[in-house]
């Protein structure tokens, strides 16, 4: 990777307040750091808006902000996280992601070398996800007003005509499929932030899920709902869907994959793995007849090779998630009150 900093006209190798003032240094920040990695025909005009040509059909639109600490963690960076998180939010709505916007809030004094590493990872993630970054913005704030870099991304995708997924579509008899192990992202970020050593080399699961989701929808278009369990983990996602659909959900703890190092860290911290954030997992809700084709399709992809059926939707205890534990007892899986591990996405 060839670095382009410090910027011409700048006497420092860190971001200064003048880089956010809208003048020559702001222009150079875009031309020397962002455009070399994100450039495409739609972005190069540097207009205040992108003029898009979309495929026919309904459009999905989403937005999210990313404030992870640290900015670089095992298995990813804030740049990758910002792309994949938005791409996945579109994909679980049955949409094919096409375009992203990117807003960077940068702290005064942040090193250009680190900023470019983030932009490089952002650009690589966009290429991997097959989306174009077509518009964006940068702002610089005073020292101490931002933890290095914050990123806000918005995404647009075209919804497949043969798919109608919604958090309100769950019905008793649906099965709940999880694409793989939970808690990897949250624990990886925590370990990096606190300087903890995980002997197994645990990494974040940050990944784009759109290709796997498209494949499973090809195999069984009748999926009722999908959700990527990010903040609040599986617990928050399942409670949201149970409440929205007015149904109950019953889980089998034995079937929920949790890596030993994640389980150990959660036991040490006194937190529940089902409440820890993920950035490369999806929950899929399908009629029972769709379980086999969906599982087969998911297992054909790296991101879903450990997919498993973890529970069912029931008519009883509407709005509530209940877990059958490894000891044979039953417990309520509540909606988390807040983030148990702060600044992880």
N, C-alpha and C positions, 0 to 999 in steps of 0.2 A: 504494500500500500504506500503510495506517495503522498506525503502530507503537504498541505498548502499553507501552513501557518509558521511564524506569525504573519498576519495580514500586512500587505503593503500599506504604508502610511501609519502603521501602528508601531509604537515603540515597545510593545510588550507582547509576550506570548500568551497572555490571558485576555479574556473578554473584558472590555471596559464599558462604562455607561454610555459612551458615545456610539457604541455599536448598536444601541437600541434607540438612537435619537432620530432615525429616519433620514440621515444624511449620507455622505460619501462612505463612511465606515459601515453603515448598515447595508449599503449596496454591496460593498466588498465582502461583507460577511456572507451574503447570499451567493455572490459570484465565486468566492474562493473556497467556501466550506460546503455549502449545500448543493449548488447546481452541478459541480463535478460528479456527484454521486447520484443525484435524484433527477437529472435532466431528462426531459422528454418533450415532444412537440407541443404538448398542452401547457407545460409548466414554463417553458423557455420564454414565452411572451412576457412573463412577470406582470400580467394584468392583475387587477384586484379581484378577479373572479375567473373561474375556469368555465369554458363553454364546452359542454359535453354532448356527445351523441350516444344515446342509450338504445339498447335493444328494445323491441316492443315488449310490453308486459308491465306488471306492477313492479314498483321500485321499493326496495328496503333501504332505510337510512338510519345510521346509528352514530353515536359519539361517545367518547370516553376520555378520561384523563389519567395519566400515569405518574406516580410520585414515589417509585420504589427506592428504597435505601438498603444496600448500596446500589449505585447505578450499574455496576458490573458484578455479576454473581455467577456461581457455577452453573453453566448451561445456558447463559443468556446475558442480555443487557437491557436497559430501559428502552433502547431503540427497537429491538426485536419484539419486546413485550407490547409496545405501542401498536405495532403493525399486526401481530398475531391476534391480540385481544380484539381489535376491531374487525378483522377478517372473520374471526370465529363467531362474533356476535351476529354478523350478517349470515354466515353459513347455517347457524342453528335456526335461523328464520326461514330456511329453504331458499336462500338467495345465492346467486353466483357473484362474489365480490368483483368489482371492476375498478373503482376509484377511491382514493384516500385524500384527505387534507391533513396537514401537519402543522400544529402550532407549538413552537419551542419557547419556553420561558427560561432564560439563562441567568444565572447569578453572576454579578460583577466579580471578576477575578477567576472565573472558571477557565481552566487551561484549554487552549485551542486544540491541543493534541488529543485530549480526552473528548472534546466536543466532536472532533472529526471521527474518532473511533465510534461514537454513538451514531453519527450520521451514516457512516459506512455500514454499520450493522443494521440500521433502519432500511437503507437502500437494498442490502442483500436480502432482508426479510421480505421486502415488497416484491423483489424479483421472484423469490421462492414461492410467494403466494399468488403471483400472476396479476398483481394490481399496479396501477399507475398512481403516483403521487402527483396531483394536478394543481394544487394550490396550497398555500400555507402562510405562516407569519412567524416572526421572531420578536421577542421582547427581552430586554435586559433590565433586571431589577437590582437594587442595591445589595451589597454584601449582607448576609444574614437574613435576607428576605426570601430566600429560595435555597433549597438543599441541592445546589449544583445545577440540575436541569429538571424541569417538568415538561411533559409532552402531552398535548391533547390531539387526538386523531378523530376524524369523522370519516365514515365510509358509506359508499353507495353501491348497491348490488341489485341485480334483476332477479325477481322471484320466479322460480320454476312454475310453469303453468300446471303441472301435474301434482303439485305439492301444496298442502294447506296445513301448516303446523301452527299451533298456538298453545300458550300456557293454560288455556281454558278448554282444551280438547280431551283431557284425560277422562277415561271412563273405567268403571270397575271391570276387571279382567285384563286390562293392559299389563304388560310386563315392563320392568325397569331394567335397562341394560346400561352398564358403565363401561367405558372404553379402556380402562386400565387402572393402575395403582393411584391412590389419592395421597395428597399432602406433600408430594415431592417439591413443588415450587415453594410453598410457604416455609418448609423446614430448610431448604437450600439457602433461601434468602436470609433466614434467621441465622444460620450457621456462618454465612459470610459476614453478616453485620456484627455478630458477637465474637468472631474469631474462633468459633468452635471447629474442632477437627472431627469429621465423619470419615472413619476409616474406609468405608466402602466407596467413597467418591461420589456420593449422591449429587445429582444435578437437577435443576429445574426441568419441568416437563414442557416448558414453553415451546409451542409448535403450532403451525397452521393446520386446521382440521377440515378445510373446505373440500379437499380432494377425497378424503375418506367419506365425508358426509355425502358428497355427490354420488359416490359409488354405492353407498348403502341405500340412497334414495332411488337409484336406478334399480337396485335389487328389490326394493319394496317401497313404492311411493306412498303407501298408506300409513306412514309414520304419523302419530298424533301430535307429538311434541318433542322438542330437543332443548337442552339447556347446557351451557358450559359453566361448571360450578367453580367460579372464580372466588371473589371475596365472600367469606362465609361458608365456602366449601359446599360439599354435597348436602349438608344439613340445611343451609339457607336455600339452595336451589329447590330441594324437594318440598320444603315447607311453603315456598312461594307458589309452586305448582299445585300442591294439594289444596291450598287456600283458594287459588284462582278457579280451580275446577270443582270445588266443593266435594272432594273425595278424600279418602284416606289412603295412605301408602304404608305398606308393611315391608320391612327389609330383613334380610338374613345376614347377620354380622359375619358368619363364616364365609360368605361369598364376596365380601368387600375386600379387594386386594389392597393391602398396606405393607410397604416394604419394612423389614425389621428395624432399620435405622430411623425411619419415620415413626414407627410405633414406639421405639425406645425414647426418642426425643419427646414425643407427646406425653408419655408416662412420666418422664422427668419433669416436664413443665406443667403437668396436670391439665392438659387440654385434650379434646376429643379429635382424633384424626378426621372425622367427618365434617369438622368445622374449619379445617385448614384449607387455604386457597390453593387452587390448581390453575394452570395456564395452558394445558394441552390435553384436557379431558372433556368428554361430553357424556351427558345422560340422554338416553333415547327411550321414548315411551311408544310402544307399539302393541297392537292386538296380538294375542298369543300366537296366532298363525304366522305372524311376521317375525317371530323371534329367531327362528332358524336362518332364514335368508339374511336378516340384518346382521346376526352374529357372524355368519360366514363372510359377508362382505367386509365387515369391520376387521376381522382377523387377517384379511388379505393385505392390510396396510400396516406399516410400522406403528402408526399412532393408535391402532386398535388391535394389535396382535394378542393382547391379554384381555380383550373384552369378555365380559361375563354378565350373566343375569343375576341381579342382586335383590330383586323384590317384585312386588305386584301392587297394582292399584285395587283398592277395595271400597265397598260402599260404606263400611263402618267407620267410626271416628272421623267424620269429614273434617278436612282442614288440618289433620294431625298425622305426623309421621311416627311410626312405632317400629322399634327394632327388636327382633328376636336375638338375644345375645348368645355368645358361645357357651354360656352356662345353662341355656334353655329358658331363662327368664325373659321378660319383656320390659322394655323401657321406652319412654317417650323421647324422641329426638327433637328437641326444641329449636326454634329459630334462634341463632346466636344473637345476643344483645348488642354486640359490637365486634370489631376486629380484635381477635385474641392475639394476633401477631401484627403489630402496626407496620405501615409503610412497606407492604410486600407486593403491591401492584398499583 
